[in-house]
């Protein structure tokens, strides 16, 4: 193992190698990286980096001919050609499917929803305050261009009072349901 290259043990040798600086064949074989190895990938990357600043001849590109753009004359054979239609009655296709009529289909009438529970007066005023307070502030901002004075105070306090009233009156269970002995947790 030589100290300059470090890791040449895993490189296979090439029998017909060029060892001289000017491309002259020498007696000792040159080591190449194994196919698919990290050393081979590093060598390919190093070659690409070395060629990065080389000038490129744009008139003579080195890519396969298949990559070149086709001329308009080459595209004439790619135009769609009409297909002959079969003689005789057309065969039924997927769009010719007729669904069988179901006698019960379309006759569903939903049941009448149960009536809403009667709202008490406190809840009605709380909802009026929660919705009416911001509406008053919006009305004040749109028509007077300034939200200040008693309309601002009434709008903010109505919203806060209605919100607090609704939160305090919230129920965590129905009166109709029996109390749950497990507190809702079931394992």
N, C-alpha and C positions, 0 to 999 in steps of 0.2 A: 504494500500500500504506500503510495507516495503522499507526501504532506501537502503538495500543491493542489491536487484535485480533491482529495478527501472523499472517500466513498466509492472508489473505482473498483472495489471488490465485486460489486454486484453488476458491473457492466460487462456484457459479453464482448468478445473480440471479433474483429472483422478480418478475414484472411487477406483480402485484396484491398488493403487500406493505403491511404496516402499519408505519409508521415512527414515529409519535408515541408518547409515553409512555402516553397514555390510550386507545390503540387507534384513533386517528384516522389515516386514510390520508394519506400524505405523497406528494410528488411523486417522491422518489427510491426506487428499489427496494431491498428488504432482501435480503442475501445469505444463502442456505441452503447447508448442506453437500451435497456430491454424494452420491447414493445409494450406500450400501455403503462409503463412505470412512471413514477413521479419525476425521475431524472429525464425521461424522454419528454414529458410535458414541459419541464423547465427548459430543456434545450430548444424546443419549438418556440416557446415564449421568448427566449433570449434572441433567437433568430428574427422573430417578428419585431422586437424592439430595436434590433440593430438596423433593420430595413425601414424604420419609421420615417427617417428624414431623407431617404433616397428620393430623387426626382422620379416622377411618374410620367410616362409617355401616354397621353390621353388619346393619341391617334392609333396606337397599337395596344389595346387593352389585353390583358392576359386572363380572360375569363372564357368560359365555354361559350360556344356559338349559340347554344340554346337560351342563354341569358340575354342575348341581344333582342331588341324590339323588332317586331315584324313590320314589314312594309304593308301598305294598304293592298297591294296586289296579292300578298300571301294570305290576307284575311278573306278573300272572296270565297274560298272553299268552306269557310266557317259560317256562312249565312244559313239560317234555318231553311230547310227544304220542306215542302208540304208532304204530308203522309197521305197515302191513298186510303180512302175510307172503304170499309167493307161493304159489299153489295148485300142487300137484304135488310130485314128488320133490325133495328138497333138492339143491342143487348142491354138489359136493364143494368143501371149503375147504382152506386150508393145514394145518389140524390133522388132516385126514383122510388125509394122506400116509402110505403104508406103505413103509418102506425094504425093499429087496430083501435077502434073507438071503445073507450071504457065507459059503461053506462053510469058509473058513479063519479066520473071525473067532472069537475067543474060545478058540482052541486053542493059543495061543502059550505055550510053556514056556521060561522063561529058562534059559540054561545055568548050570551049577553054578559059583559063584564060585571063583576059585583060593584055595587055603588061605593063611592068614596066615603070613607068615614067622615062624620061631621067634624069640621075644624072648630076649635074653640076660638073665642074672640082674641085671646092673648096671642095665639099663634098667628092669626090673621094680621094683627097689628105688627107683630115682629117681622113677618115677611114683607109687609108694606114698608117698614123702616129699612130693612136690609136692601130692598130694591129701590125704594124712593129716595134714600139718602144720596147714593151716587147719581141718580137721575137728576136730583136738584143741583148737585155740583156740576154735572155736565151741562144742564140748562144754563146755569150761571156762567160757565166758561164760554159757551157759544154765543150768548146774547149780550152779556155785559163785558166780555173779554177779560174779566178779572174775578178771581175767586177770593173774596175777602168779606169781612163783616159778618153779619148775622146769618146769611145763607150758607156760608162755609161752615160756621159753627153748628148750625142745625143739621146740615147734610152729614158731617162727620159724626156728630153725636147720635143721630138717628141710626146710621149704619152700625156703629159700635154697640149701641143699646139693643138693637134688633138682633145682631149676631150673638151677643152674650145671652140674650133671652132664649134664642133657639138652642144654643149649646147647653144651657142649664136645664132646659126642659126635655132634652133627649132621653130616650129610654134605652136601656141595654137589653131588655127582654119584653115579650108580650105578656099582658096580664092573663091572657087565655091559656098560655102554656104552663104546664106544671114546672116547678123548679127542677133544674138538672142537678142530681146529687154529685156528679163528677166535675161540675164546673165547665163542661164542654170538652174536656180532654178525654179522648178515647184512645187506648193503646192496643 
